[in-house]
């Protein structure tokens, strides 16, 4: 509770941030200089995000969601691009899968690669992918490539899976699979997991035919576990500050393993038709109460749901420095006079005016003179 005793707006534009204050388009250091803000004892500062605008001028598949791993060690990298349909993304996965295998051994041949079918759920664009490959090579070589595991008789026993590691990439969101947790080893800088670990992006089935030449024909069917419902991993962006406040957030939003953390989020901005916009005349208001009484500067950072700066996963870093990756916003500043419960909140005591100061005859004096006249 409290009363607003002063209120004004700060209009921000990070367009020229790189040329001043060691900033960039999504990491803006705002110096207030002579306009610094101060609150007195019994007061506090409240900041509210009332307007935000930013264009989504980066691709939907980028460095933060394009990495898959086969068996935890072999990279499958989807090319950074704007994919308008799920079918185009599936074709990109096929090409990346073949390229990843061929990078380790060019003797592997693929036939019928790119055979994609989809199951559509109800009337919406909820689809489940079915991607099939036919791979031909010696069984031992396929095992060396970690495409298969052989049993004691040299026969193919299992087909390994493709994983999307949440610590490295949001690819599991894009491809409709399980989120895989795993630590990163220092030696290889890749997730350290058993190659037989269950889960992953796809369900995989196989049939094998042994040829007289000693080669194996392996039919791989990669089936997404869940319906694919999105081609974008940033339906929201977060505007963060470097100011201490009393807000809280889930640990996941800071990319840590704790349940809850002190929050530096000033606002959560949804995407709509290629723009991230927030207008408090139409949307809910986001505000934070500062722990400090003086405000001379603030840093404004635009991040995704893993606390990664937007500029870290775009293709060209110069885009946030001298290009068109920037934002504008309006921040409302309010100085709040607190209603302190441990102080008496009442009007000062006003004593009655004595009769002798009222200017009228004093009652007891009049009675004295009347009695003496008798």
Secondary structure, 3 states (H helix, E strand, C coil): CEEEEEEEEEEEECCCHHHCCCCECCEEEEECHHHCEECCCCEEEEEEEEEEEEECCCCCECCCCCEEEECCCEEEECCCECCCCHHHHHHHHHHHHHHHHHHHCCCCEEEEEEEEEEEEECCCCEEEEEEEEEEEEEHHHHHHCCCEEECCCCCEEEECCEEEECCCCCHHHHHCCCEECCCECCCCCCECCCCCCCCCCEEEEEEEEECCCCEEEEEEEEEECCCECCCCCCCEEEEECCCCECCEEEHHHHCCCCCEEECCEEEEEEEECCEEEEECCCCCCEEEEECCCEECEEEEEEECCCCCEHHHCCCCHHHHCCCCCCCEEEEEEEEEEECCCCCCCCCCCCCCCCHHHCCCCCHHHHHHHHHHHC
